Every structure is written in C-alpha cells, then in structure tokens.
C-alpha cells in the first residue's frame, strides 16, 4: 500500500474515526465504571449482577451462590464476561464498591473492531485512504450495534481477527500463535463467538492439510497437528476457567425460532433505515436473526457482483508510478491470493448460512417451509438455538471480498466515497436509536423510589 499516512488530514481521520463512532452510538457517560444505574435493566442487569455476585459471594474459582441460590451459577452462565470477571476478582478489594465494566468493554470492543478492520484492509488497499474507507464499512454493520443489549456479543472483533488470520497470516508459526490466542479469548467471552471462530479455523486447517497433501511434508503435518492440539487444549482450559463444565447445560429449545429470515440481509425489520418500510419479521427472529447490512453495504456487494460478472478479469489498476510499482505489485498479488484462499472458505460460509436460516425458512415474517427434526436432533441443535447469529462471519466476509473488488477498479475512490456516505446516511436515525439505549447513563441514579404513598 503506498504511504500517504503523513498527511495531517489522514491522521486526524485515522484517530478520530473510532472516537466519532463511539460518540455516535453510545452515551460517553457509560465509560465511568462507578456509574451503574444504566446497566440495571435487560441483559445488562443479569451480566452486571452476575459479576457483582461473583465478586462478593464467590464460593469457588469461577462460581458464586448468591444468585440462583443454593446451587449458584458460574460467571459464564450469568454471561458476566469471564475474560474480565476472573482477573478483576483478584483485585476486587482495590475497586470501588459499585463497579461495572460494560461501558469500558463497549469502548474496547469498538476500538479493537476498528484496529483489526484497518489491519485487514491495509494489506489489500491500494492507498491508505481506501484502507480507512474499508475499515469504516467493517465498523458500520448494523448487526454490530444491534447487539449492544448483549454486551459480550459485541466482540465482533474476534470474527475480524479470525478472517485476518485466515487471509493475511502466511507463516505456520504465525497462524498457530494467532489461532491459539483467538480461540482462547473467544472461549472466555462467549460460546457463540467461539463457534464462529472455530468454523473459520476449521477452513484454515483444511487448506493447510491440502497443501501438506500436495507437498507430502510429514514434518509440516506434525506441526499442524501439534498447533491444533495446543489450541484445543487452551480452549478447554479457558472454558473450564469460565465455568462451562459446571451448572446449567448450554442446550435448550428454540432452534428455528431465533433464526435468520431469507430477507435478513436487506430487511431492518422496522428499525430506522431507508428500507424500514419493508414488512417486519417475527419479533424473536427480528432480534436474533437481525442481519440488515445497511444500504451502503448492499450497494457495495451489488456493485462488486456486477463488476465481477461484467468481466472475468478484474479491472486493471491505473498505471502505477515507478516509485510505487513495488507496493502496487504487492497489493495485486495479495488480492489474488485472497480470492484463491476464499475458495477454501466457501463451504464453511454456506454451512453457516444454512444453519443461520435453520429448518424454519421464513421471509418477511411468513413461514415458507418448516422441516421437522427428530427429538434427538433438536436437542443437539438447541446448543445453537439462536442460529441467526451465525451469519455474522458470512456478512463480514462478503464485505471484505466486495471491498477487494472495488479496490481493483479505476474509480475506486468515487465508489468508496459514495458507499461510505450512503451507509452513514442510512444509519443516521439507527445510531440515534442505539444511542438512546444508553441514555440513562446521564442519570447516575441506581434506582427510582416510587413517589406514591401506597409504596
């Protein structure tokens, strides 16, 4: 990528983008860890009270018995973010009596989302500005902000990290370290995110096996198996640390209810957007199966499809200047390799899409087909009952690959500017809706005392 990062305007945009994103979607008062009133409702309340009970009533390494007494629950089953709860418990005496980390977690996740999106796009973008535009689109998917009610699921950066390892990391050692870290952290944050990362990991392992089969390198096979074994061991340790193997079973009913409709990618289901006039989905599907991509991203994917169909060969880059020839050549080679690697991810993405749609195929809230499953299969499928979430890696991969197509067009700056602008306009009212969810943080009151004398 040619170096244009010395521009003052670029640096302002580079460091200002995540700040503006946070201010657009969140009330900044949430970052005060002593401000706990705003988390005392919905899933936030369960997650905060789970942490608070673990902090003050732990009866084991990862378990408390103040909630769900007398059996209690582990921090994983109160969804209290073991990644933060476990280490913070060690320094609990140093923390204020009222302490929540959900607000800081949102800020951290958004920053990591931005950094990893930028890292992913920098390898393939022809200029620093085009990399920044691509990173912004990867940070502007409505599905990301629609999950703030379930704070641990806001860690979409784990998905981008998985895609970065799959596409951009080339050395076996780099992949081994990357996957071990990625899967271990996912195990400590949320099981659904772990499942998504595991699917991408499996595709990466399969591609590595195909390379080993062609080269007939037994040493490489042993190293691959060893790295997989280490990653699996670390995952199991992390799951144990969070309390996954004690207490409530993760299985449950609901597979097919919390799925994605066929209209998911283009239907905001009543939430503010340019397409909010479309018929709403069934309420449970409209939340867990919410996959609206935004008008800008829909145009991006459509344009990439049209440009690819128009010619088998991607449009050539403008003739590079002599001093930039090496960078331009490296970018083209990296893009070609990315499309080649994407073929190995195809079947995983198809499988994730099928699971997200589930056996209850719907569109605009209407059931087209409902395929009955045996009782035993329903029990297994119940582990991923909120299967609509599984489309997230598919969406991010579609955006990433579509950006690579746009990067190869002569008018890429015009395309990117229009697409980012359209996405921002589409999400204007949506961002206000999301921000209203944390509006209570401006009022530091923990509880409201009823004024009626009857109470």
One Martini backbone bead per residue (centre of mass of N, CA, C, O) as a GRO file, in nm:
protein
  455
    1UNK     BB    1   0.092   0.037   0.026
    2UNK     BB    2   0.090   0.347  -0.015
    3UNK     BB    3   0.235   0.631   0.141
    4UNK     BB    4  -0.020   0.863   0.308
    5UNK     BB    5   0.021   0.904   0.641
    6UNK     BB    6   0.139   1.216   0.668
    7UNK     BB    7  -0.122   1.336   0.667
    8UNK     BB    8  -0.317   1.527   0.864
    9UNK     BB    9  -0.596   1.436   0.768
   10UNK     BB   10  -0.548   1.138   0.801
   11UNK     BB   11  -0.482   1.133   1.107
   12UNK     BB   12  -0.749   1.248   1.197
   13UNK     BB   13  -0.921   1.022   1.076
   14UNK     BB   14  -0.786   0.777   1.207
   15UNK     BB   15  -0.832   0.878   1.521
   16UNK     BB   16  -1.138   0.986   1.495
   17UNK     BB   17  -1.325   0.753   1.410
   18UNK     BB   18  -1.369   0.588   1.681
   19UNK     BB   19  -1.476   0.829   1.841
   20UNK     BB   20  -1.723   0.893   1.661
   21UNK     BB   21  -1.855   0.619   1.682
   22UNK     BB   22  -1.900   0.619   1.986
   23UNK     BB   23  -2.067   0.889   1.997
   24UNK     BB   24  -2.296   0.788   1.798
   25UNK     BB   25  -2.378   0.507   1.984
   26UNK     BB   26  -2.288   0.646   2.266
   27UNK     BB   27  -2.280   0.722   2.592
   28UNK     BB   28  -2.000   0.842   2.753
   29UNK     BB   29  -2.094   0.775   3.058
   30UNK     BB   30  -2.033   0.455   3.052
   31UNK     BB   31  -1.713   0.466   3.129
   32UNK     BB   32  -1.804   0.485   3.414
   33UNK     BB   33  -1.766   0.239   3.657
   34UNK     BB   34  -1.965   0.386   3.885
   35UNK     BB   35  -2.194   0.372   3.666
   36UNK     BB   36  -2.491   0.159   3.727
   37UNK     BB   37  -2.786   0.235   3.645
   38UNK     BB   38  -2.792   0.160   3.328
   39UNK     BB   39  -2.752  -0.171   3.391
   40UNK     BB   40  -3.054  -0.216   3.542
   41UNK     BB   41  -3.131  -0.374   3.260
   42UNK     BB   42  -3.175  -0.647   3.124
   43UNK     BB   43  -2.889  -0.809   3.040
   44UNK     BB   44  -2.708  -0.622   3.200
   45UNK     BB   45  -2.811  -0.700   3.480
   46UNK     BB   46  -2.721  -0.992   3.477
   47UNK     BB   47  -2.419  -0.938   3.424
   48UNK     BB   48  -2.366  -0.753   3.664
   49UNK     BB   49  -2.480  -0.934   3.894
   50UNK     BB   50  -2.291  -1.167   3.838
   51UNK     BB   51  -2.033  -1.010   3.906
   52UNK     BB   52  -2.118  -0.909   4.189
   53UNK     BB   53  -2.161  -1.192   4.310
   54UNK     BB   54  -1.877  -1.300   4.252
   55UNK     BB   55  -1.723  -1.082   4.408
   56UNK     BB   56  -1.904  -1.133   4.698
   57UNK     BB   57  -1.992  -1.477   4.649
   58UNK     BB   58  -1.764  -1.671   4.620
   59UNK     BB   59  -1.739  -2.053   4.605
   60UNK     BB   60  -1.516  -2.023   4.377
   61UNK     BB   61  -1.330  -1.964   4.105
   62UNK     BB   62  -1.624  -1.944   3.899
   63UNK     BB   63  -1.830  -1.910   4.154
   64UNK     BB   64  -2.171  -1.853   4.273
   65UNK     BB   65  -2.449  -1.828   4.548
   66UNK     BB   66  -2.643  -1.572   4.529
   67UNK     BB   67  -2.731  -1.674   4.268
   68UNK     BB   68  -2.928  -1.938   4.249
   69UNK     BB   69  -3.007  -2.032   4.517
   70UNK     BB   70  -2.783  -2.280   4.619
   71UNK     BB   71  -2.619  -2.352   4.352
   72UNK     BB   72  -2.569  -2.151   4.141
   73UNK     BB   73  -2.321  -1.976   3.927
   74UNK     BB   74  -2.135  -1.914   3.672
   75UNK     BB   75  -1.996  -1.664   3.482
   76UNK     BB   76  -2.090  -1.781   3.211
   77UNK     BB   77  -2.408  -1.822   3.297
   78UNK     BB   78  -2.427  -1.496   3.349
   79UNK     BB   79  -2.265  -1.341   3.134
   80UNK     BB   80  -1.980  -1.198   3.284
   81UNK     BB   81  -1.715  -1.206   3.145
   82UNK     BB   82  -1.445  -1.384   3.216
   83UNK     BB   83  -1.212  -1.209   3.102
   84UNK     BB   84  -1.278  -0.990   3.340
   85UNK     BB   85  -1.381  -1.123   3.605
   86UNK     BB   86  -1.138  -1.291   3.693
   87UNK     BB   87  -0.917  -1.064   3.727
   88UNK     BB   88  -1.094  -0.860   3.897
   89UNK     BB   89  -1.126  -1.039   4.147
   90UNK     BB   90  -0.824  -1.008   4.244
   91UNK     BB   91  -0.884  -0.669   4.269
   92UNK     BB   92  -1.146  -0.600   4.431
   93UNK     BB   93  -1.043  -0.430   4.686
   94UNK     BB   94  -0.957  -0.182   4.481
   95UNK     BB   95  -1.245  -0.142   4.414
   96UNK     BB   96  -1.528  -0.018   4.391
   97UNK     BB   97  -1.830  -0.109   4.503
   98UNK     BB   98  -1.927   0.025   4.236
   99UNK     BB   99  -1.872  -0.192   3.944
  100UNK     BB  100  -1.843  -0.142   3.590
  101UNK     BB  101  -1.739  -0.281   3.246
  102UNK     BB  102  -1.930  -0.238   2.998
  103UNK     BB  103  -1.850   0.038   2.885
  104UNK     BB  104  -1.546  -0.028   2.837
  105UNK     BB  105  -1.604  -0.268   2.654
  106UNK     BB  106  -1.728  -0.115   2.421
  107UNK     BB  107  -1.479   0.057   2.362
  108UNK     BB  108  -1.279  -0.173   2.315
  109UNK     BB  109  -1.431  -0.319   2.086
  110UNK     BB  110  -1.437  -0.082   1.885
  111UNK     BB  111  -1.131  -0.049   1.865
  112UNK     BB  112  -1.070  -0.341   1.771
  113UNK     BB  113  -1.244  -0.333   1.521
  114UNK     BB  114  -1.087  -0.107   1.381
  115UNK     BB  115  -0.797  -0.221   1.387
  116UNK     BB  116  -0.860  -0.494   1.239
  117UNK     BB  117  -0.983  -0.371   0.988
  118UNK     BB  118  -0.731  -0.212   0.907
  119UNK     BB  119  -0.534  -0.450   0.893
  120UNK     BB  120  -0.687  -0.606   0.675
  121UNK     BB  121  -0.695  -0.370   0.449
  122UNK     BB  122  -0.392  -0.279   0.416
  123UNK     BB  123  -0.297  -0.526   0.241
  124UNK     BB  124  -0.512  -0.442  -0.018
  125UNK     BB  125  -0.486  -0.150  -0.036
  126UNK     BB  126  -0.372   0.111  -0.245
  127UNK     BB  127  -0.453   0.303  -0.002
  128UNK     BB  128  -0.502   0.454   0.297
  129UNK     BB  129  -0.790   0.562   0.240
  130UNK     BB  130  -0.914   0.291   0.144
  131UNK     BB  131  -0.862   0.144   0.409
  132UNK     BB  132  -1.036   0.331   0.583
  133UNK     BB  133  -1.302   0.287   0.432
  134UNK     BB  134  -1.316  -0.019   0.482
  135UNK     BB  135  -1.306  -0.010   0.792
  136UNK     BB  136  -1.567   0.149   0.830
  137UNK     BB  137  -1.758  -0.064   0.707
  138UNK     BB  138  -1.673  -0.284   0.927
  139UNK     BB  139  -1.801  -0.063   1.154
  140UNK     BB  140  -2.116  -0.034   0.998
  141UNK     BB  141  -2.274  -0.271   1.104
  142UNK     BB  142  -2.579  -0.313   1.247
  143UNK     BB  143  -2.525  -0.585   1.397
  144UNK     BB  144  -2.330  -0.475   1.604
  145UNK     BB  145  -2.526  -0.257   1.751
  146UNK     BB  146  -2.768  -0.456   1.806
  147UNK     BB  147  -2.577  -0.603   2.052
  148UNK     BB  148  -2.561  -0.416   2.314
  149UNK     BB  149  -2.766  -0.579   2.497
  150UNK     BB  150  -2.518  -0.797   2.445
  151UNK     BB  151  -2.209  -0.738   2.528
  152UNK     BB  152  -2.040  -0.998   2.449
  153UNK     BB  153  -2.151  -0.980   2.138
  154UNK     BB  154  -1.967  -0.719   2.060
  155UNK     BB  155  -1.709  -0.913   1.974
  156UNK     BB  156  -1.643  -0.893   1.643
  157UNK     BB  157  -1.329  -0.887   1.638
  158UNK     BB  158  -1.294  -1.195   1.633
  159UNK     BB  159  -1.380  -1.230   1.338
  160UNK     BB  160  -1.169  -1.044   1.209
  161UNK     BB  161  -0.930  -1.201   1.320
  162UNK     BB  162  -0.990  -1.464   1.174
  163UNK     BB  163  -0.970  -1.342   0.888
  164UNK     BB  164  -0.680  -1.248   0.915
  165UNK     BB  165  -0.554  -1.525   0.955
  166UNK     BB  166  -0.663  -1.656   0.697
  167UNK     BB  167  -0.559  -1.429   0.481
  168UNK     BB  168  -0.275  -1.279   0.605
  169UNK     BB  169  -0.150  -1.521   0.734
  170UNK     BB  170   0.134  -1.736   0.636
  171UNK     BB  171   0.266  -1.860   0.871
  172UNK     BB  172   0.252  -2.126   1.079
  173UNK     BB  173   0.332  -1.975   1.337
  174UNK     BB  174   0.133  -1.740   1.313
  175UNK     BB  175  -0.122  -1.916   1.309
  176UNK     BB  176  -0.085  -2.065   1.576
  177UNK     BB  177  -0.084  -1.816   1.758
  178UNK     BB  178  -0.345  -1.683   1.660
  179UNK     BB  179  -0.545  -1.918   1.720
  180UNK     BB  180  -0.487  -1.957   2.018
  181UNK     BB  181  -0.573  -1.670   2.101
  182UNK     BB  182  -0.853  -1.647   1.971
  183UNK     BB  183  -0.991  -1.904   2.099
  184UNK     BB  184  -0.939  -1.835   2.394
  185UNK     BB  185  -1.092  -1.565   2.405
  186UNK     BB  186  -1.363  -1.673   2.302
  187UNK     BB  187  -1.402  -1.870   2.548
  188UNK     BB  188  -1.410  -1.604   2.753
  189UNK     BB  189  -1.677  -1.465   2.621
  190UNK     BB  190  -1.836  -1.657   2.384
  191UNK     BB  191  -1.965  -1.939   2.239
  192UNK     BB  192  -2.060  -1.824   1.964
  193UNK     BB  193  -1.787  -1.699   1.885
  194UNK     BB  194  -1.636  -1.962   1.893
  195UNK     BB  195  -1.788  -2.106   1.668
  196UNK     BB  196  -1.716  -1.910   1.441
  197UNK     BB  197  -1.407  -1.937   1.466
  198UNK     BB  198  -1.399  -2.247   1.420
  199UNK     BB  199  -1.489  -2.245   1.128
  200UNK     BB  200  -1.246  -2.084   1.019
  201UNK     BB  201  -1.030  -2.270   1.131
  202UNK     BB  202  -1.115  -2.524   0.974
  203UNK     BB  203  -1.057  -2.404   0.694
  204UNK     BB  204  -0.756  -2.357   0.746
  205UNK     BB  205  -0.680  -2.652   0.806
  206UNK     BB  206  -0.769  -2.767   0.533
  207UNK     BB  207  -0.572  -2.607   0.359
  208UNK     BB  208  -0.317  -2.714   0.495
  209UNK     BB  209  -0.368  -3.012   0.423
  210UNK     BB  210  -0.357  -2.976   0.115
  211UNK     BB  211  -0.065  -2.882   0.107
  212UNK     BB  212   0.058  -3.135   0.242
  213UNK     BB  213  -0.046  -3.338   0.033
  214UNK     BB  214   0.126  -3.218  -0.201
  215UNK     BB  215   0.417  -3.213  -0.043
  216UNK     BB  216   0.472  -3.439   0.162
  217UNK     BB  217   0.496  -3.315   0.479
  218UNK     BB  218   0.539  -3.447   0.789
  219UNK     BB  219   0.632  -3.207   0.959
  220UNK     BB  220   0.390  -3.022   0.899
  221UNK     BB  221   0.177  -3.214   1.017
  222UNK     BB  222   0.283  -3.218   1.306
  223UNK     BB  223   0.262  -2.911   1.351
  224UNK     BB  224  -0.040  -2.887   1.299
  225UNK     BB  225  -0.135  -3.085   1.518
  226UNK     BB  226   0.001  -2.939   1.753
  227UNK     BB  227  -0.146  -2.668   1.723
  228UNK     BB  228  -0.432  -2.785   1.753
  229UNK     BB  229  -0.387  -2.905   2.036
  230UNK     BB  230  -0.324  -2.641   2.180
  231UNK     BB  231  -0.586  -2.492   2.112
  232UNK     BB  232  -0.776  -2.699   2.244
  233UNK     BB  233  -0.658  -2.685   2.528
  234UNK     BB  234  -0.703  -2.380   2.575
  235UNK     BB  235  -1.006  -2.386   2.539
  236UNK     BB  236  -1.073  -2.580   2.772
  237UNK     BB  237  -0.948  -2.409   2.993
  238UNK     BB  238  -1.121  -2.157   2.944
  239UNK     BB  239  -1.395  -2.294   2.989
  240UNK     BB  240  -1.335  -2.385   3.274
  241UNK     BB  241  -1.275  -2.105   3.395
  242UNK     BB  242  -1.577  -2.001   3.327
  243UNK     BB  243  -1.783  -2.268   3.376
  244UNK     BB  244  -1.889  -2.474   3.143
  245UNK     BB  245  -1.872  -2.760   3.336
  246UNK     BB  246  -2.091  -2.606   3.513
  247UNK     BB  247  -2.418  -2.648   3.548
  248UNK     BB  248  -2.578  -2.533   3.303
  249UNK     BB  249  -2.696  -2.616   3.012
  250UNK     BB  250  -2.665  -2.499   2.675
  251UNK     BB  251  -2.914  -2.624   2.611
  252UNK     BB  252  -3.215  -2.579   2.400
  253UNK     BB  253  -3.474  -2.433   2.283
  254UNK     BB  254  -3.537  -2.266   1.941
  255UNK     BB  255  -3.480  -2.393   1.687
  256UNK     BB  256  -3.606  -2.166   1.430
  257UNK     BB  257  -3.684  -1.903   1.591
  258UNK     BB  258  -3.370  -1.777   1.605
  259UNK     BB  259  -3.351  -1.688   1.304
  260UNK     BB  260  -3.295  -1.633   0.960
  261UNK     BB  261  -3.413  -1.466   0.713
  262UNK     BB  262  -3.408  -1.420   0.376
  263UNK     BB  263  -3.437  -1.092   0.445
  264UNK     BB  264  -3.215  -1.005   0.647
  265UNK     BB  265  -2.993  -0.829   0.480
  266UNK     BB  266  -3.256  -0.613   0.382
  267UNK     BB  267  -3.410  -0.617   0.675
  268UNK     BB  268  -3.480  -0.398   0.954
  269UNK     BB  269  -3.749  -0.450   1.103
  270UNK     BB  270  -3.830  -0.124   1.170
  271UNK     BB  271  -3.575   0.001   1.177
  272UNK     BB  272  -3.396   0.268   1.113
  273UNK     BB  273  -3.426   0.327   0.756
  274UNK     BB  274  -3.464   0.310   0.415
  275UNK     BB  275  -3.611  -0.002   0.466
  276UNK     BB  276  -3.855   0.023   0.690
  277UNK     BB  277  -4.110  -0.052   0.495
  278UNK     BB  278  -4.076  -0.328   0.541
  279UNK     BB  279  -4.172  -0.607   0.652
  280UNK     BB  280  -4.184  -0.757   0.939
  281UNK     BB  281  -4.060  -0.965   1.154
  282UNK     BB  282  -4.046  -1.183   1.373
  283UNK     BB  283  -3.951  -1.085   1.679
  284UNK     BB  284  -3.732  -1.306   1.739
  285UNK     BB  285  -3.602  -1.284   1.456
  286UNK     BB  286  -3.546  -0.970   1.457
  287UNK     BB  287  -3.309  -1.012   1.658
  288UNK     BB  288  -3.131  -1.276   1.614
  289UNK     BB  289  -3.183  -1.232   1.281
  290UNK     BB  290  -3.036  -0.973   1.254
  291UNK     BB  291  -2.886  -0.865   0.912
  292UNK     BB  292  -2.857  -0.584   0.842
  293UNK     BB  293  -2.627  -0.402   0.623
  294UNK     BB  294  -2.705  -0.169   0.461
  295UNK     BB  295  -2.712   0.032   0.191
  296UNK     BB  296  -2.407   0.052   0.128
  297UNK     BB  297  -2.340  -0.254   0.140
  298UNK     BB  298  -2.541  -0.343  -0.073
  299UNK     BB  299  -2.403  -0.182  -0.297
  300UNK     BB  300  -2.127  -0.309  -0.274
  301UNK     BB  301  -2.212  -0.603  -0.342
  302UNK     BB  302  -2.353  -0.538  -0.610
  303UNK     BB  303  -2.108  -0.409  -0.751
  304UNK     BB  304  -1.917  -0.650  -0.727
  305UNK     BB  305  -2.093  -0.844  -0.886
  306UNK     BB  306  -2.107  -0.677  -1.148
  307UNK     BB  307  -1.799  -0.653  -1.200
  308UNK     BB  308  -1.749  -0.960  -1.213
  309UNK     BB  309  -1.952  -1.025  -1.441
  310UNK     BB  310  -1.839  -0.832  -1.659
  311UNK     BB  311  -1.558  -0.965  -1.570
  312UNK     BB  312  -1.321  -1.194  -1.509
  313UNK     BB  313  -1.144  -0.958  -1.504
  314UNK     BB  314  -1.015  -0.735  -1.326
  315UNK     BB  315  -0.974  -0.426  -1.318
  316UNK     BB  316  -0.730  -0.230  -1.384
  317UNK     BB  317  -0.491  -0.047  -1.284
  318UNK     BB  318  -0.338   0.218  -1.275
  319UNK     BB  319  -0.054   0.335  -1.369
  320UNK     BB  320   0.216   0.315  -1.194
  321UNK     BB  321   0.448   0.454  -1.034
  322UNK     BB  322   0.770   0.375  -1.001
  323UNK     BB  323   0.783   0.411  -0.677
  324UNK     BB  324   0.497   0.219  -0.658
  325UNK     BB  325   0.524  -0.059  -0.795
  326UNK     BB  326   0.577  -0.254  -0.560
  327UNK     BB  327   0.318  -0.199  -0.398
  328UNK     BB  328   0.117  -0.266  -0.624
  329UNK     BB  329   0.212  -0.556  -0.667
  330UNK     BB  330   0.160  -0.659  -0.379
  331UNK     BB  331  -0.143  -0.600  -0.377
  332UNK     BB  332  -0.223  -0.781  -0.616
  333UNK     BB  333  -0.115  -1.047  -0.498
  334UNK     BB  334  -0.282  -1.046  -0.237
  335UNK     BB  335  -0.559  -1.047  -0.378
  336UNK     BB  336  -0.529  -1.310  -0.531
  337UNK     BB  337  -0.485  -1.485  -0.276
  338UNK     BB  338  -0.754  -1.421  -0.140
  339UNK     BB  339  -0.938  -1.551  -0.358
  340UNK     BB  340  -0.816  -1.830  -0.333
  341UNK     BB  341  -0.881  -1.869  -0.027
  342UNK     BB  342  -1.193  -1.829  -0.043
  343UNK     BB  343  -1.259  -2.112  -0.152
  344UNK     BB  344  -1.204  -2.253   0.134
  345UNK     BB  345  -1.464  -2.085   0.268
  346UNK     BB  346  -1.730  -2.146   0.121
  347UNK     BB  347  -1.857  -2.396   0.278
  348UNK     BB  348  -1.866  -2.260   0.552
  349UNK     BB  349  -2.057  -2.026   0.469
  350UNK     BB  350  -2.288  -2.204   0.379
  351UNK     BB  351  -2.333  -2.348   0.648
  352UNK     BB  352  -2.389  -2.094   0.818
  353UNK     BB  353  -2.636  -2.009   0.653
  354UNK     BB  354  -2.809  -2.258   0.699
  355UNK     BB  355  -2.810  -2.238   1.009
  356UNK     BB  356  -2.933  -1.955   1.024
  357UNK     BB  357  -3.203  -2.036   0.883
  358UNK     BB  358  -3.275  -2.322   0.912
  359UNK     BB  359  -3.578  -2.522   0.916
  360UNK     BB  360  -3.712  -2.227   0.926
  361UNK     BB  361  -3.840  -2.079   0.647
  362UNK     BB  362  -3.826  -1.723   0.602
  363UNK     BB  363  -4.033  -1.426   0.500
  364UNK     BB  364  -4.158  -1.155   0.631
  365UNK     BB  365  -4.276  -1.358   0.869
  366UNK     BB  366  -4.306  -1.602   0.671
  367UNK     BB  367  -4.368  -1.938   0.631
  368UNK     BB  368  -4.251  -2.174   0.399
  369UNK     BB  369  -4.067  -2.380   0.574
  370UNK     BB  370  -4.104  -2.675   0.804
  371UNK     BB  371  -3.863  -2.883   0.926
  372UNK     BB  372  -3.863  -3.164   1.084
  373UNK     BB  373  -3.713  -3.288   1.382
  374UNK     BB  374  -3.573  -3.487   1.571
  375UNK     BB  375  -3.531  -3.494   1.904
  376UNK     BB  376  -3.223  -3.537   1.900
  377UNK     BB  377  -3.161  -3.301   1.704
  378UNK     BB  378  -3.285  -3.074   1.875
  379UNK     BB  379  -3.090  -3.101   2.112
  380UNK     BB  380  -2.837  -3.025   1.950
  381UNK     BB  381  -2.945  -2.757   1.815
  382UNK     BB  382  -2.986  -2.603   2.091
  383UNK     BB  383  -2.694  -2.493   2.116
  384UNK     BB  384  -2.790  -2.311   1.838
  385UNK     BB  385  -3.068  -2.155   1.862
  386UNK     BB  386  -2.926  -1.873   1.779
  387UNK     BB  387  -2.856  -1.905   1.454
  388UNK     BB  388  -2.863  -1.617   1.324
  389UNK     BB  389  -2.568  -1.534   1.413
  390UNK     BB  390  -2.399  -1.713   1.196
  391UNK     BB  391  -2.387  -1.476   0.970
  392UNK     BB  392  -2.159  -1.281   1.043
  393UNK     BB  393  -1.911  -1.400   0.887
  394UNK     BB  394  -2.043  -1.368   0.611
  395UNK     BB  395  -2.074  -1.063   0.607
  396UNK     BB  396  -1.774  -0.988   0.643
  397UNK     BB  397  -1.673  -1.140   0.391
  398UNK     BB  398  -1.840  -0.987   0.181
  399UNK     BB  399  -1.720  -0.712   0.238
  400UNK     BB  400  -1.424  -0.777   0.192
  401UNK     BB  401  -1.444  -0.888  -0.104
  402UNK     BB  402  -1.585  -0.639  -0.222
  403UNK     BB  403  -1.354  -0.443  -0.166
  404UNK     BB  404  -1.146  -0.580  -0.352
  405UNK     BB  405  -1.297  -0.514  -0.609
  406UNK     BB  406  -1.304  -0.204  -0.580
  407UNK     BB  407  -0.991  -0.165  -0.562
  408UNK     BB  408  -0.965  -0.258  -0.887
  409UNK     BB  409  -1.082   0.007  -0.965
  410UNK     BB  410  -1.042   0.318  -1.104
  411UNK     BB  411  -1.312   0.431  -0.922
  412UNK     BB  412  -1.276   0.379  -0.610
  413UNK     BB  413  -1.317   0.655  -0.469
  414UNK     BB  414  -1.606   0.698  -0.562
  415UNK     BB  415  -1.726   0.441  -0.451
  416UNK     BB  416  -1.643   0.471  -0.150
  417UNK     BB  417  -1.769   0.745  -0.092
  418UNK     BB  418  -2.062   0.663  -0.160
  419UNK     BB  419  -2.089   0.418   0.031
  420UNK     BB  420  -2.019   0.550   0.300
  421UNK     BB  421  -2.230   0.775   0.282
  422UNK     BB  422  -2.479   0.589   0.264
  423UNK     BB  423  -2.434   0.438   0.530
  424UNK     BB  424  -2.448   0.688   0.715
  425UNK     BB  425  -2.733   0.778   0.636
  426UNK     BB  426  -2.881   0.513   0.711
  427UNK     BB  427  -2.758   0.528   1.026
  428UNK     BB  428  -2.859   0.784   1.164
  429UNK     BB  429  -3.124   0.689   1.313
  430UNK     BB  430  -3.004   0.429   1.428
  431UNK     BB  431  -2.792   0.560   1.617
  432UNK     BB  432  -3.004   0.701   1.795
  433UNK     BB  433  -3.139   0.445   1.891
  434UNK     BB  434  -2.890   0.317   2.023
  435UNK     BB  435  -2.815   0.557   2.213
  436UNK     BB  436  -3.081   0.545   2.386
  437UNK     BB  437  -2.994   0.286   2.552
  438UNK     BB  438  -2.765   0.487   2.714
  439UNK     BB  439  -2.907   0.746   2.835
  440UNK     BB  440  -2.918   0.674   3.149
  441UNK     BB  441  -2.616   0.754   3.217
  442UNK     BB  442  -2.684   1.059   3.289
  443UNK     BB  443  -2.824   0.905   3.525
  444UNK     BB  444  -2.694   0.798   3.841
  445UNK     BB  445  -2.925   0.649   3.926
  446UNK     BB  446  -3.006   0.332   4.041
  447UNK     BB  447  -3.287   0.409   4.170
  448UNK     BB  448  -3.643   0.443   4.187
  449UNK     BB  449  -3.861   0.609   4.392
  450UNK     BB  450  -4.166   0.586   4.477
  451UNK     BB  451  -4.412   0.845   4.533
  452UNK     BB  452  -4.626   0.682   4.633
  453UNK     BB  453  -4.777   0.610   4.941
  454UNK     BB  454  -4.837   0.304   4.881
  455UNK     BB  455  -4.509   0.247   4.905
   0.00000   0.00000   0.00000
